[in-house]
Amino acid sequence: MISVIDYGVANLGSIKNMLGRIGVEAILASSPGQVVDSDKIILPGVGSFQHGMAELNKRGLIEPLRQQAKEGVPILGICLGMQLLGNGSDEGPGKEGPGKEGLGLIDARCERLSPPAGSGLKVPHMGWCQLAIRRDAPIFDSLPPESRYYFVHSFHLVCNKQDDVLATAEYGQQFTAAVQSGTVLGVQFHPEKSHRFGMALLRNFANQ
């Protein structure tokens, strides 16, 4: 059973629908008890780092997520969810206050995308990109080199340990597109919006 974390900062319907299409049963988990009972966890998210962490804290989900990671439960962060796996963010304070601490499950920090001046590239980055796979990982098993994924983001995760980088992509600069440390994974793109490539990636996560 996969638990998709419901903390009020993502459209969860598309993720559940994609999992249903590949025959994977999933529940929406919004309480600490549901999180600790999870076999696998997907942490989605859109919007600001501070708001995401504030909503996790409001629901008492931060420590259960950390505990599940410590116990080796597979966790997949998607988009903002991947960024929240890191130590913190350079994103400015939101209405929730200046707190910038992340879950600390990946040794990394979020920085704003900075395409070269004069490149004409706008932030947020919105569109399709191929990945450069940096090391073998089950989540990319059987996916062809031409696989393309859909991105919508203004920030990217900068890892302190290059061994944690699974894949990179290009948008006027090289940025981290996928990470893994132990059983904790993250993807900056949206697999639920990435058609057959995203479907295959989610299937790999469900089966690993």
N, C-alpha and C positions, 0 to 999 in steps of 0.2 A: 504494500500500500504506500503510495506517495502522498505526502501532505503538501499542499500548496499554501504557503503562508498568506493569510488574509489580514493585512494590517492597514487597509484603507488607502493604499497608494498605488493601486494597479488595477487594470481591467483583467480580471481573472478568467473571464469566460473563454477567451481565445486559447489560453493555456489548457484549461480543462477540456475544451473541445478537441484540441490537437492530441492530447493524451488519450481521449476517448477514441479518436480515429485510429490509433495504433493499438487499441485494446488494453490500455493501461488504466487501472482503477485509481482514482485520486479523490481526495477529500479536501475541502477548504478548512484550514486549521487557524483558529484565531485565539486559542487559549493555551496557557502553558501546559496543561495536561495533554492536549492534543499534540503539541510539539514533542513532548517527551515520549509519547507513544508511537511516534513516526518511525517507519522503516527507512524511508528516504524523504528528503525535504527539497522543495523548490522554493526559493526566496525571490519573487519577482519584484518589480518596482519601477516607477517613473517619478520624475520630479526632483526635488532638492534633497541633498544628503541630510541636512538638519531635520527636515520634516520627516523623512523616513526613519531616522533614529528616534525621533520624538514619539512617533506612532508605535514603534516596536516597544519603547520604554513604557508608554502609556498602558499597553496590554500585558506587560510583564513577560515579554518574549525574549529579551536579550540574553539573560542567563540560561534559559532552556536551550536556546540555539547554541550558545557556547558549550554547554554541557554535552549536547548531542554531537557536536564536532569533536570534542575531547574523547567521546566514547566510540568514535569511528563511524558514525552514521553519515552516509553520503549526503552532501548538501550541494545544490546547484543554485548559484546566484545569477539572476538575469538582469542585465542593464543596471539600473540603480541598485538592484540586489547584489550584483557583483561588486559595485563600489562600496557598499556597506560592509562587505567582508573584510575590507582593509582597516588600517589603523586610524584613519581620519581623512579629512578633506580640506582643501584650500578654499572651498566654496564659502562665500560670505555668510554671515549670520542671517537666519530667517526669523520669523516672528516667534519661533519657539525659544529663541535665545542663541547665544554664541557657541553652544556645545558642538564640537567637531570630532568627537571620539567615535570610531567605528566599532565593529564587532571584534576586530583584532584576530581574525582567523586566517588572514593572508598578510604577510609582512609587506605592506604597500601603502601608498597614500594617493589620494585623488588630486589631480591637477587639471586646470582648464586646458582644453585644446588650444593650440596656438599655431595655426597655419601661417606660413611665411607671408610677410607683407607683400602686397602686390600679386598674390596668387589668385585673388578673386574668390577664394574658398570662404564660405560663411560658417559661422558657429551659431546654432548647433549643426553638427554633421548629420545629414539625413540622406540615406540612400543605401545602395547595395555595394558590398565589397567582397573580394576574395580574400582568403586568409593565407598567410605564410605559416605553416605548421612548424614549430620549433622543436618539438620532441613528441615521440609516440605517446598516445594516450587512448584508452578504450573509448572515450567519448567521440573520437573521430574515426573509429574503425569503419572501414568499407566506404568512407566518404571520398568521392573523387576529387582530384586537385582543383577542378573547375567549380567546386561548390561555392555558392555565393550566399551571403547572409545580409539581413536588413538591420541597419543601425539608425538610432536616433539618440544623440548624446552630445553634451557640451563638455563633459569632463572625462578623463581617462585615468586608469589605475597604473601607477608607476611602482613596479615591484623592486624591493631592495635585494631580492635574491633572483637572479636570472633563471635559476632552475624552476621557479614557480611559473614562468611564462610558458604557456602551451602554444599560443599562436599570436601573431601580430597582424596588423592591417595598416594601410596607408591612407592618409587624408592630409596631404601637404606635409606630413610628418609620420614617422612610424609610431604606432601606439599599440598598447597591449589589448588584444581582442579576446583572449581566453587565458585563464590561470588555473593552477591546481597546486594545492599543498595537502598531502595526505588524501583524505576522502572529501576535502572541501574544494569545489570547483566553481568557476565563474565564467560567464560569457557576457561581453559588452553588447552584443547584438541581441536581437529578438528571435529565437528559434521558432516561436509560435507564429511569426509573420514571415518566415523564410521558406515557406512551401516545402518541397520534398526534402531539401537539405536539412531544414530545421526539424522536420519530422523524424528523419533518420538519426539526428543527434539526440533528440529526446528519447528515441527508442534505445539507443546505446546507453543513455543514462539509466533508463528503467531496467535494463538487462544486466548492467555491470554488477 
